[in-house]
């Protein structure tokens, strides 16, 4: 395998919703490369096993024998240590972190309450604007109806039967 077989390739890749690497150009990536692309944060917290004969592992991965009780996946959480009666500096750090966390939560709650108040006020102002427009529209419709009734009365003269009909109609339209 000389340098003549090596070529430079441009590979484009992306990560999906489950942090799995998608291969976009048909280039198959090794697990080692995938781990490096995912970053140090996603690598298992377990220390790497002591190096054994790497040549035998690379040549025959099927001949690898697993110890009982081990799995290929890293454990998601480290084992919980029992609480000791002696106080350590770690607990002071934890308390400080807890206090900072609580303060941040309180600040976030206050900011959320402030934003909610602002949104309610904006919605209230918008609702008032819409109500004023509706009232103004109803007022103009009422005036126009009254004007049409007067106009009709001027052209047709006083007729007692029709006059009472239009008054009833006017009351229905206006809502009085």
Secondary structure, 3 states (H helix, E strand, C coil): CCCCCCCCCCCCEEECCCCCEEECCCCCCCHHHHHHHHCHHHCCCCCCCCCCCHHHHHHCHHHCCCCCCCCCCCCCCCCCCCCCCCCCHHHHHHHHHHHHHHHHHHHHHHHHHHHHHHHHHHHHHHHHHHHHHHHHHHHHHHHHHHHHHHHHHHHHCCCHHHHHHHHHHHHHHHCC
